[in-house]
Structures are given as C-alpha cells and as structure tokens.
Amino acid sequence: MGSIAPTLPRTNESTPALIRKYFFMAKLLINSLYSNNWLYNNIKEALIVLFSSIENVASFDK
C-alpha cells in the first residue's frame, strides 16, 4: 500500500510539528486577506476554531 510519508518534505521536524506550522501559516494568510470584511471575519473565526482543534489533536502525537 502507498503511504503519504514519502511525499512529505524531508526535514528534522516531526509530522505534527509540520502540521502545526502549516496551519499557523494558513491562519496568518486568512488574517491578512480577510481582516476588514465582517463575513470573512466570521469564516476566519470558524477556520481558526477548526485549525486549533486539529493542532490540539496533533500536539498529542509528540
């Protein structure tokens, strides 16, 4: 069976650390793109809650 592991960048970071880093960058991008629009602020808040829950799950896998 194929695995996604070979497609990940070869770094010294663990997969959960990479996940947290990419979600953090996604949150920064969302914050910068949609900081002035109330509709996108609501979407941004929902995505941040989603990302935070995924980050919390990833942090258990250290």
C-alpha positions, -999 to 999 in steps of 0.1 A, spaced: 0 0 0 12 35 -7 20 59 21 19 97 22 51 98 42 75 98 12 57 129 -2 63 150 29 93 173 29 124 157 43 132 178 74 141 172 110 107 183 122 81 157 132 49 155 112 28 171 140 52 200 141 49 204 103 11 203 106 11 230 132 35 251 112 14 249 80 -19 256 99 -2 286 116 8 300 82 -27 294 69 -41 313 98 -18 342 91 -28 342 55 -65 342 64 -59 370 89 -41 392 63 -66 385 35 -99 390 53 -92 414 82 -117 441 71 -148 421 59 -173 410 86 -184 380 65 -149 368 61 -142 375 98 -169 350 107 -154 324 83 -119 332 96 -131 326 132 -147 293 122 -115 282 104 -93 292 134 -115 270 157 -111 242 132 -74 246 129 -70 249 167 -88 217 172 -66 199 147 -35 215 163 -46 202 196 -50 167 182 -16 169 166 0 180 198 -9 147 215 12 129 189 46 141 201 
